[in-house]
Amino acid sequence: MPQQVQKILVIRLSSIGDIILTTPLLRSLSIAYPEARIDYCTKPPFVSLLVSNPCISTLYTIENPPNVIYDMVIDLQNNLRSQALVRTLQSSRTFRYRKENWKKWLLVTFKLNLYGAYRSVVERYCDALRPLNISTDQAGCELYPSSEELAYAANSLQLAKKTLALCFGAKHSTKRYPPKQFALLLTYLLQKNPLQIVLLGGKEDALQAIEIMNNLPTHYRNMVLNLAGRSTLMQTAAILANCDAVLSNDTGLMHIASAFGKKLFVLFGSSSPAFGFLPWRTPYELFEVEALSCRPCSHIGRNHCPKGHFRCMTDLSPALIADHINNYFKSAGQG
């Protein structure tokens, strides 16, 4: 690798999962250019995900952008806003992530999958740096909660009990398993295994958490800890680091859990694995309704089911998913 590369800027403005999935590339860059300064630019809500990353020298935001001459700028967002930022910078070379939106459009509109064999977004990020021979390693994503955040998690959980985290939210409703079905799933689960369940999500997810709790039989509610809307993003990450397994929709918290190598049980509704957002380098089981001709109806999710039936989620069996989770805890000697 040419040693004249001393200053690198990586740009990924949003969102949680996309940013977590850039961390393997940061690691590869730091190995390829051990003497280089690697800076990062994102949006303010996501700074906490990166502030402790040892690969990053300086963290900037889109509101407070860098004013540095770079040897290399890597735009992993590649939208109008990130392109405008790149134009304000002085850089010897610029590399851009190719989103291939036309493939997304063909898959959503005509159900024509031209992606071929599954490739993670992590690998597609690395494709942007193909001229530099930057590739992925065998390690996963990375996240670094502080000692205070880890202490918060230790004080919130009963660490002696086996714990399942439930990440039940998602920005778009067609990526959310219905709260009543989550409650039924937890009921099946707790009938056979007295796990500690913790509900995780942001303030925007608090009402769904209440709905899950209200639909649980009364005698199981004291086995479920509702922390949705009560923890910061990195406090939530620290809790995920202390859980034994995670049940999640296709959402950012799923990728946070993957950064700690957690066993994941993942529910895909309106989306598709073809878009590249399965968990990276961590064990997982995927639950999806594969035979639906209307899937995927969007690459990011919708506010409602276009067909009105929402079968991509409602056809996922709570009992089947609960059985898989119970079998995992039993096979791991944890149940």
Contacts in CASP RR format, 6 or more apart in sequence:
PFRMAT RR
TARGET T0000
AUTHOR 0000-0000-0000
METHOD contacts of the structure
MODEL  1
MPQQVQKILVIRLSSIGDIILTTPLLRSLSIAYPEARIDYCTKPPFVSLL
VSNPCISTLYTIENPPNVIYDMVIDLQNNLRSQALVRTLQSSRTFRYRKE
NWKKWLLVTFKLNLYGAYRSVVERYCDALRPLNISTDQAGCELYPSSEEL
AYAANSLQLAKKTLALCFGAKHSTKRYPPKQFALLLTYLLQKNPLQIVLL
GGKEDALQAIEIMNNLPTHYRNMVLNLAGRSTLMQTAAILANCDAVLSND
TGLMHIASAFGKKLFVLFGSSSPAFGFLPWRTPYELFEVEALSCRPCSHI
GRNHCPKGHFRCMTDLSPALIADHINNYFKSAGQG
1 32 0 8 1.000
1 33 0 8 1.000
1 132 0 8 1.000
1 133 0 8 1.000
3 35 0 8 1.000
4 71 0 8 1.000
5 33 0 8 1.000
5 36 0 8 1.000
5 71 0 8 1.000
5 72 0 8 1.000
6 35 0 8 1.000
6 36 0 8 1.000
6 37 0 8 1.000
6 71 0 8 1.000
7 36 0 8 1.000
7 37 0 8 1.000
7 39 0 8 1.000
7 68 0 8 1.000
7 69 0 8 1.000
7 70 0 8 1.000
7 71 0 8 1.000
7 72 0 8 1.000
8 29 0 8 1.000
8 33 0 8 1.000
8 36 0 8 1.000
8 37 0 8 1.000
8 38 0 8 1.000
8 39 0 8 1.000
8 70 0 8 1.000
8 71 0 8 1.000
8 72 0 8 1.000
8 73 0 8 1.000
8 74 0 8 1.000
9 38 0 8 1.000
9 39 0 8 1.000
9 40 0 8 1.000
9 41 0 8 1.000
9 66 0 8 1.000
9 68 0 8 1.000
9 70 0 8 1.000
9 72 0 8 1.000
9 73 0 8 1.000
9 74 0 8 1.000
9 89 0 8 1.000
9 91 0 8 1.000
10 22 0 8 1.000
10 25 0 8 1.000
10 26 0 8 1.000
10 29 0 8 1.000
10 38 0 8 1.000
10 39 0 8 1.000
10 40 0 8 1.000
10 41 0 8 1.000
10 74 0 8 1.000
10 76 0 8 1.000
11 40 0 8 1.000
11 41 0 8 1.000
11 42 0 8 1.000
11 73 0 8 1.000
11 74 0 8 1.000
11 75 0 8 1.000
11 76 0 8 1.000
11 77 0 8 1.000
11 82 0 8 1.000
11 85 0 8 1.000
11 86 0 8 1.000
12 18 0 8 1.000
12 19 0 8 1.000
12 22 0 8 1.000
12 40 0 8 1.000
12 41 0 8 1.000
12 42 0 8 1.000
12 76 0 8 1.000
12 77 0 8 1.000
13 41 0 8 1.000
13 42 0 8 1.000
13 43 0 8 1.000
13 62 0 8 1.000
13 77 0 8 1.000
13 79 0 8 1.000
13 81 0 8 1.000
13 82 0 8 1.000
14 42 0 8 1.000
14 43 0 8 1.000
14 45 0 8 1.000
14 46 0 8 1.000
14 77 0 8 1.000
15 46 0 8 1.000
15 171 0 8 1.000
15 252 0 8 1.000
16 46 0 8 1.000
16 49 0 8 1.000
16 233 0 8 1.000
16 251 0 8 1.000
16 252 0 8 1.000
16 253 0 8 1.000
16 255 0 8 1.000
16 256 0 8 1.000
17 252 0 8 1.000
17 254 0 8 1.000
17 255 0 8 1.000
17 256 0 8 1.000
17 277 0 8 1.000
18 76 0 8 1.000
18 121 0 8 1.000
19 42 0 8 1.000
19 46 0 8 1.000
19 49 0 8 1.000
19 50 0 8 1.000
20 49 0 8 1.000
20 141 0 8 1.000
20 143 0 8 1.000
20 252 0 8 1.000
20 255 0 8 1.000
20 256 0 8 1.000
20 258 0 8 1.000
20 259 0 8 1.000
21 120 0 8 1.000
21 121 0 8 1.000
21 122 0 8 1.000
21 125 0 8 1.000
21 141 0 8 1.000
21 255 0 8 1.000
21 277 0 8 1.000
21 280 0 8 1.000
22 76 0 8 1.000
22 125 0 8 1.000
23 53 0 8 1.000
23 55 0 8 1.000
23 140 0 8 1.000
23 141 0 8 1.000
23 142 0 8 1.000
23 143 0 8 1.000
23 259 0 8 1.000
24 122 0 8 1.000
24 136 0 8 1.000
24 137 0 8 1.000
24 139 0 8 1.000
24 140 0 8 1.000
24 141 0 8 1.000
24 142 0 8 1.000
24 280 0 8 1.000
24 281 0 8 1.000
25 74 0 8 1.000
25 76 0 8 1.000
25 122 0 8 1.000
25 125 0 8 1.000
25 126 0 8 1.000
25 129 0 8 1.000
25 134 0 8 1.000
25 136 0 8 1.000
26 38 0 8 1.000
26 40 0 8 1.000
26 53 0 8 1.000
26 55 0 8 1.000
26 56 0 8 1.000
26 142 0 8 1.000
27 55 0 8 1.000
27 137 0 8 1.000
27 139 0 8 1.000
27 142 0 8 1.000
28 126 0 8 1.000
28 134 0 8 1.000
28 135 0 8 1.000
28 136 0 8 1.000
28 137 0 8 1.000
29 36 0 8 1.000
29 38 0 8 1.000
29 55 0 8 1.000
29 134 0 8 1.000
30 36 0 8 1.000
30 38 0 8 1.000
30 54 0 8 1.000
30 55 0 8 1.000
31 137 0 8 1.000
32 132 0 8 1.000
32 134 0 8 1.000
36 71 0 8 1.000
37 57 0 8 1.000
37 58 0 8 1.000
38 55 0 8 1.000
38 56 0 8 1.000
38 57 0 8 1.000
39 56 0 8 1.000
39 57 0 8 1.000
39 58 0 8 1.000
39 59 0 8 1.000
39 60 0 8 1.000
39 66 0 8 1.000
39 68 0 8 1.000
39 70 0 8 1.000
40 50 0 8 1.000
40 53 0 8 1.000
40 56 0 8 1.000
40 58 0 8 1.000
40 59 0 8 1.000
40 60 0 8 1.000
41 59 0 8 1.000
41 60 0 8 1.000
41 61 0 8 1.000
41 62 0 8 1.000
41 65 0 8 1.000
41 66 0 8 1.000
41 85 0 8 1.000
42 49 0 8 1.000
42 50 0 8 1.000
42 59 0 8 1.000
42 60 0 8 1.000
42 61 0 8 1.000
42 62 0 8 1.000
43 61 0 8 1.000
43 62 0 8 1.000
44 61 0 8 1.000
44 62 0 8 1.000
44 63 0 8 1.000
45 233 0 8 1.000
47 59 0 8 1.000
47 61 0 8 1.000
48 232 0 8 1.000
48 233 0 8 1.000
48 234 0 8 1.000
49 143 0 8 1.000
49 233 0 8 1.000
49 234 0 8 1.000
49 237 0 8 1.000
50 56 0 8 1.000
50 59 0 8 1.000
51 59 0 8 1.000
52 144 0 8 1.000
52 145 0 8 1.000
52 146 0 8 1.000
53 142 0 8 1.000
53 144 0 8 1.000
54 144 0 8 1.000
58 66 0 8 1.000
60 66 0 8 1.000
62 81 0 8 1.000
62 85 0 8 1.000
65 85 0 8 1.000
65 88 0 8 1.000
65 89 0 8 1.000
66 89 0 8 1.000
68 89 0 8 1.000
69 90 0 8 1.000
69 91 0 8 1.000
70 89 0 8 1.000
70 90 0 8 1.000
70 91 0 8 1.000
70 92 0 8 1.000
71 91 0 8 1.000
71 92 0 8 1.000
71 93 0 8 1.000
72 91 0 8 1.000
72 92 0 8 1.000
72 93 0 8 1.000
72 94 0 8 1.000
72 95 0 8 1.000
73 86 0 8 1.000
73 89 0 8 1.000
73 91 0 8 1.000
73 93 0 8 1.000
73 94 0 8 1.000
73 95 0 8 1.000
74 94 0 8 1.000
74 95 0 8 1.000
74 96 0 8 1.000
74 97 0 8 1.000
74 128 0 8 1.000
74 129 0 8 1.000
75 82 0 8 1.000
75 83 0 8 1.000
75 86 0 8 1.000
75 94 0 8 1.000
75 95 0 8 1.000
75 96 0 8 1.000
75 97 0 8 1.000
76 97 0 8 1.000
76 125 0 8 1.000
76 128 0 8 1.000
77 97 0 8 1.000
78 96 0 8 1.000
78 97 0 8 1.000
78 98 0 8 1.000
78 99 0 8 1.000
86 94 0 8 1.000
95 128 0 8 1.000
95 129 0 8 1.000
95 131 0 8 1.000
95 132 0 8 1.000
96 128 0 8 1.000
97 124 0 8 1.000
97 125 0 8 1.000
97 127 0 8 1.000
97 128 0 8 1.000
98 124 0 8 1.000
98 127 0 8 1.000
98 128 0 8 1.000
103 114 0 8 1.000
103 115 0 8 1.000
104 275 0 8 1.000
104 299 0 8 1.000
106 112 0 8 1.000
106 113 0 8 1.000
106 114 0 8 1.000
107 113 0 8 1.000
107 114 0 8 1.000
107 115 0 8 1.000
107 272 0 8 1.000
107 274 0 8 1.000
107 275 0 8 1.000
107 296 0 8 1.000
107 299 0 8 1.000
108 296 0 8 1.000
108 297 0 8 1.000
108 298 0 8 1.000
108 299 0 8 1.000
111 293 0 8 1.000
111 295 0 8 1.000
113 272 0 8 1.000
113 274 0 8 1.000
115 274 0 8 1.000
115 275 0 8 1.000
115 276 0 8 1.000
116 274 0 8 1.000
118 273 0 8 1.000
118 274 0 8 1.000
118 276 0 8 1.000
118 278 0 8 1.000
119 276 0 8 1.000
120 276 0 8 1.000
120 277 0 8 1.000
120 278 0 8 1.000
120 280 0 8 1.000
121 275 0 8 1.000
121 276 0 8 1.000
121 277 0 8 1.000
122 136 0 8 1.000
122 141 0 8 1.000
122 280 0 8 1.000
123 136 0 8 1.000
124 276 0 8 1.000
126 134 0 8 1.000
126 135 0 8 1.000
126 136 0 8 1.000
138 281 0 8 1.000
139 281 0 8 1.000
140 258 0 8 1.000
140 259 0 8 1.000
140 261 0 8 1.000
140 280 0 8 1.000
140 281 0 8 1.000
140 282 0 8 1.000
141 255 0 8 1.000
141 258 0 8 1.000
141 259 0 8 1.000
141 280 0 8 1.000
141 281 0 8 1.000
142 259 0 8 1.000
143 237 0 8 1.000
143 256 0 8 1.000
143 259 0 8 1.000
143 260 0 8 1.000
145 153 0 8 1.000
145 234 0 8 1.000
145 235 0 8 1.000
145 237 0 8 1.000
145 238 0 8 1.000
145 241 0 8 1.000
146 234 0 8 1.000
149 232 0 8 1.000
149 234 0 8 1.000
149 235 0 8 1.000
149 237 0 8 1.000
149 238 0 8 1.000
150 238 0 8 1.000
150 241 0 8 1.000
150 242 0 8 1.000
152 231 0 8 1.000
152 235 0 8 1.000
152 238 0 8 1.000
152 239 0 8 1.000
153 235 0 8 1.000
153 238 0 8 1.000
153 239 0 8 1.000
153 241 0 8 1.000
153 242 0 8 1.000
154 242 0 8 1.000
156 198 0 8 1.000
156 225 0 8 1.000
156 227 0 8 1.000
156 231 0 8 1.000
156 239 0 8 1.000
157 163 0 8 1.000
157 196 0 8 1.000
157 198 0 8 1.000
157 225 0 8 1.000
157 239 0 8 1.000
157 242 0 8 1.000
157 243 0 8 1.000
158 196 0 8 1.000
159 242 0 8 1.000
161 195 0 8 1.000
161 196 0 8 1.000
162 193 0 8 1.000
162 195 0 8 1.000
162 196 0 8 1.000
162 244 0 8 1.000
162 329 0 8 1.000
162 334 0 8 1.000
162 335 0 8 1.000
163 195 0 8 1.000
163 196 0 8 1.000
163 197 0 8 1.000
163 198 0 8 1.000
163 242 0 8 1.000
163 243 0 8 1.000
163 244 0 8 1.000
164 189 0 8 1.000
164 195 0 8 1.000
164 196 0 8 1.000
164 197 0 8 1.000
164 198 0 8 1.000
164 243 0 8 1.000
164 244 0 8 1.000
164 245 0 8 1.000
164 246 0 8 1.000
164 247 0 8 1.000
164 325 0 8 1.000
165 197 0 8 1.000
165 198 0 8 1.000
165 200 0 8 1.000
165 239 0 8 1.000
165 240 0 8 1.000
165 243 0 8 1.000
165 245 0 8 1.000
165 246 0 8 1.000
165 247 0 8 1.000
165 248 0 8 1.000
165 257 0 8 1.000
165 262 0 8 1.000
166 182 0 8 1.000
166 186 0 8 1.000
166 197 0 8 1.000
166 198 0 8 1.000
166 199 0 8 1.000
166 200 0 8 1.000
166 212 0 8 1.000
166 246 0 8 1.000
166 247 0 8 1.000
166 248 0 8 1.000
167 200 0 8 1.000
167 201 0 8 1.000
167 246 0 8 1.000
167 247 0 8 1.000
167 248 0 8 1.000
167 249 0 8 1.000
167 251 0 8 1.000
167 252 0 8 1.000
167 253 0 8 1.000
167 254 0 8 1.000
167 257 0 8 1.000
168 176 0 8 1.000
168 177 0 8 1.000
168 179 0 8 1.000
168 182 0 8 1.000
168 199 0 8 1.000
168 200 0 8 1.000
168 201 0 8 1.000
168 205 0 8 1.000
168 208 0 8 1.000
168 209 0 8 1.000
168 212 0 8 1.000
168 228 0 8 1.000
168 248 0 8 1.000
168 249 0 8 1.000
169 175 0 8 1.000
169 176 0 8 1.000
169 201 0 8 1.000
169 205 0 8 1.000
169 208 0 8 1.000
169 249 0 8 1.000
169 251 0 8 1.000
169 253 0 8 1.000
170 176 0 8 1.000
170 249 0 8 1.000
170 250 0 8 1.000
170 251 0 8 1.000
170 301 0 8 1.000
171 251 0 8 1.000
171 300 0 8 1.000
171 301 0 8 1.000
172 270 0 8 1.000
172 298 0 8 1.000
172 300 0 8 1.000
172 301 0 8 1.000
172 302 0 8 1.000
172 303 0 8 1.000
173 302 0 8 1.000
173 303 0 8 1.000
173 304 0 8 1.000
174 269 0 8 1.000
174 270 0 8 1.000
174 297 0 8 1.000
174 298 0 8 1.000
174 301 0 8 1.000
174 302 0 8 1.000
174 303 0 8 1.000
174 304 0 8 1.000
174 305 0 8 1.000
174 310 0 8 1.000
174 312 0 8 1.000
174 313 0 8 1.000
175 249 0 8 1.000
175 250 0 8 1.000
175 251 0 8 1.000
175 268 0 8 1.000
175 269 0 8 1.000
175 270 0 8 1.000
175 271 0 8 1.000
175 301 0 8 1.000
176 208 0 8 1.000
176 249 0 8 1.000
176 313 0 8 1.000
177 249 0 8 1.000
177 267 0 8 1.000
177 269 0 8 1.000
177 313 0 8 1.000
177 316 0 8 1.000
178 310 0 8 1.000
178 313 0 8 1.000
178 314 0 8 1.000
179 208 0 8 1.000
179 211 0 8 1.000
179 212 0 8 1.000
179 215 0 8 1.000
180 211 0 8 1.000
180 215 0 8 1.000
181 313 0 8 1.000
181 314 0 8 1.000
181 316 0 8 1.000
181 318 0 8 1.000
182 212 0 8 1.000
182 318 0 8 1.000
183 211 0 8 1.000
183 212 0 8 1.000
183 213 0 8 1.000
183 214 0 8 1.000
183 215 0 8 1.000
183 216 0 8 1.000
184 215 0 8 1.000
184 318 0 8 1.000
185 247 0 8 1.000
185 318 0 8 1.000
185 319 0 8 1.000
185 321 0 8 1.000
185 322 0 8 1.000
186 197 0 8 1.000
186 212 0 8 1.000
186 216 0 8 1.000
186 220 0 8 1.000
186 224 0 8 1.000
186 322 0 8 1.000
187 216 0 8 1.000
187 217 0 8 1.000
187 220 0 8 1.000
188 318 0 8 1.000
188 319 0 8 1.000
188 322 0 8 1.000
188 323 0 8 1.000
189 195 0 8 1.000
189 197 0 8 1.000
189 322 0 8 1.000
189 325 0 8 1.000
189 326 0 8 1.000
190 197 0 8 1.000
190 220 0 8 1.000
190 223 0 8 1.000
192 322 0 8 1.000
192 326 0 8 1.000
193 326 0 8 1.000
193 329 0 8 1.000
193 335 0 8 1.000
194 223 0 8 1.000
195 223 0 8 1.000
195 329 0 8 1.000
195 335 0 8 1.000
196 223 0 8 1.000
196 225 0 8 1.000
197 223 0 8 1.000
197 224 0 8 1.000
197 225 0 8 1.000
198 224 0 8 1.000
198 225 0 8 1.000
198 226 0 8 1.000
198 227 0 8 1.000
198 239 0 8 1.000
198 243 0 8 1.000
199 209 0 8 1.000
199 212 0 8 1.000
199 213 0 8 1.000
199 224 0 8 1.000
199 225 0 8 1.000
199 226 0 8 1.000
199 227 0 8 1.000
199 228 0 8 1.000
200 227 0 8 1.000
200 228 0 8 1.000
200 231 0 8 1.000
200 236 0 8 1.000
200 239 0 8 1.000
200 240 0 8 1.000
200 253 0 8 1.000
201 209 0 8 1.000
201 227 0 8 1.000
201 228 0 8 1.000
201 229 0 8 1.000
201 231 0 8 1.000
201 236 0 8 1.000
201 253 0 8 1.000
202 228 0 8 1.000
202 229 0 8 1.000
202 231 0 8 1.000
202 236 0 8 1.000
203 229 0 8 1.000
205 228 0 8 1.000
205 229 0 8 1.000
206 228 0 8 1.000
206 229 0 8 1.000
208 228 0 8 1.000
209 226 0 8 1.000
209 228 0 8 1.000
209 229 0 8 1.000
210 226 0 8 1.000
212 224 0 8 1.000
213 221 0 8 1.000
213 224 0 8 1.000
213 226 0 8 1.000
216 224 0 8 1.000
227 236 0 8 1.000
227 239 0 8 1.000
231 239 0 8 1.000
236 253 0 8 1.000
236 256 0 8 1.000
237 256 0 8 1.000
237 259 0 8 1.000
237 260 0 8 1.000
240 246 0 8 1.000
240 253 0 8 1.000
240 256 0 8 1.000
240 257 0 8 1.000
240 260 0 8 1.000
240 262 0 8 1.000
241 260 0 8 1.000
243 257 0 8 1.000
243 262 0 8 1.000
244 262 0 8 1.000
244 263 0 8 1.000
244 329 0 8 1.000
244 332 0 8 1.000
244 334 0 8 1.000
245 262 0 8 1.000
245 263 0 8 1.000
245 264 0 8 1.000
245 265 0 8 1.000
245 325 0 8 1.000
245 328 0 8 1.000
245 329 0 8 1.000
246 253 0 8 1.000
246 254 0 8 1.000
246 257 0 8 1.000
246 262 0 8 1.000
246 263 0 8 1.000
246 264 0 8 1.000
246 265 0 8 1.000
247 264 0 8 1.000
247 265 0 8 1.000
247 267 0 8 1.000
247 321 0 8 1.000
247 325 0 8 1.000
248 254 0 8 1.000
248 257 0 8 1.000
248 264 0 8 1.000
248 265 0 8 1.000
248 266 0 8 1.000
248 267 0 8 1.000
249 266 0 8 1.000
249 267 0 8 1.000
250 266 0 8 1.000
250 267 0 8 1.000
250 268 0 8 1.000
250 269 0 8 1.000
250 271 0 8 1.000
250 277 0 8 1.000
254 264 0 8 1.000
254 266 0 8 1.000
254 279 0 8 1.000
255 277 0 8 1.000
255 279 0 8 1.000
255 280 0 8 1.000
257 264 0 8 1.000
257 279 0 8 1.000
257 282 0 8 1.000
258 264 0 8 1.000
258 279 0 8 1.000
258 280 0 8 1.000
258 281 0 8 1.000
258 282 0 8 1.000
258 284 0 8 1.000
261 281 0 8 1.000
261 282 0 8 1.000
261 283 0 8 1.000
262 282 0 8 1.000
263 282 0 8 1.000
263 283 0 8 1.000
263 284 0 8 1.000
263 328 0 8 1.000
263 332 0 8 1.000
264 279 0 8 1.000
264 282 0 8 1.000
264 283 0 8 1.000
264 284 0 8 1.000
264 285 0 8 1.000
265 284 0 8 1.000
265 285 0 8 1.000
265 287 0 8 1.000
265 321 0 8 1.000
265 324 0 8 1.000
265 325 0 8 1.000
265 328 0 8 1.000
266 278 0 8 1.000
266 279 0 8 1.000
266 284 0 8 1.000
266 285 0 8 1.000
266 286 0 8 1.000
266 287 0 8 1.000
267 287 0 8 1.000
267 288 0 8 1.000
267 313 0 8 1.000
267 316 0 8 1.000
267 321 0 8 1.000
268 286 0 8 1.000
268 287 0 8 1.000
268 288 0 8 1.000
268 312 0 8 1.000
269 288 0 8 1.000
269 289 0 8 1.000
269 295 0 8 1.000
269 312 0 8 1.000
269 313 0 8 1.000
269 316 0 8 1.000
270 295 0 8 1.000
270 296 0 8 1.000
270 297 0 8 1.000
270 298 0 8 1.000
270 301 0 8 1.000
270 302 0 8 1.000
270 305 0 8 1.000
270 312 0 8 1.000
270 313 0 8 1.000
271 277 0 8 1.000
271 296 0 8 1.000
271 298 0 8 1.000
271 299 0 8 1.000
271 300 0 8 1.000
271 301 0 8 1.000
272 295 0 8 1.000
272 296 0 8 1.000
272 299 0 8 1.000
273 286 0 8 1.000
273 288 0 8 1.000
274 296 0 8 1.000
275 296 0 8 1.000
275 299 0 8 1.000
278 284 0 8 1.000
278 286 0 8 1.000
285 324 0 8 1.000
285 328 0 8 1.000
287 316 0 8 1.000
287 320 0 8 1.000
287 321 0 8 1.000
287 324 0 8 1.000
288 295 0 8 1.000
288 312 0 8 1.000
288 316 0 8 1.000
289 295 0 8 1.000
289 311 0 8 1.000
289 312 0 8 1.000
289 313 0 8 1.000
289 315 0 8 1.000
289 316 0 8 1.000
292 311 0 8 1.000
292 312 0 8 1.000
292 315 0 8 1.000
294 306 0 8 1.000
294 307 0 8 1.000
294 312 0 8 1.000
295 312 0 8 1.000
297 305 0 8 1.000
297 306 0 8 1.000
297 307 0 8 1.000
297 312 0 8 1.000
305 312 0 8 1.000
326 335 0 8 1.000
328 334 0 8 1.000
329 335 0 8 1.000
END
